Amino acid sequence: MKIKGEITLNYKNEESASLIYNSLEIDNENYLESNLDKRTVNYQINSESLGSFLATVDDLIASEIVAEKIIEKTNKQ
């Protein structure tokens, strides 16, 4: 069974979107496809099993949250 999904993340500005995209791109290679369009990052996830799909989505979201918190902390300093 093939499972496909898409996650779209919108940011306040292009700089934040670019920082997140570039930070996560290395970890995402070979697991999902992504593209950056101004303030939006799109992820296309394709998997052969539900377990693998859910693990990929969980890793992506967890990594995005960490990257976003780092950006927030560095912008406050």
Secondary structure, DSSP 8 states (H G I E B T S, - for coil): --EEEEEEEE-SSHHHHHHHHHHHHHHHTTT-EEEEETTEEEEEEEESSHHHHHHHHHHHHHHHHHHHHHHHHHHH-
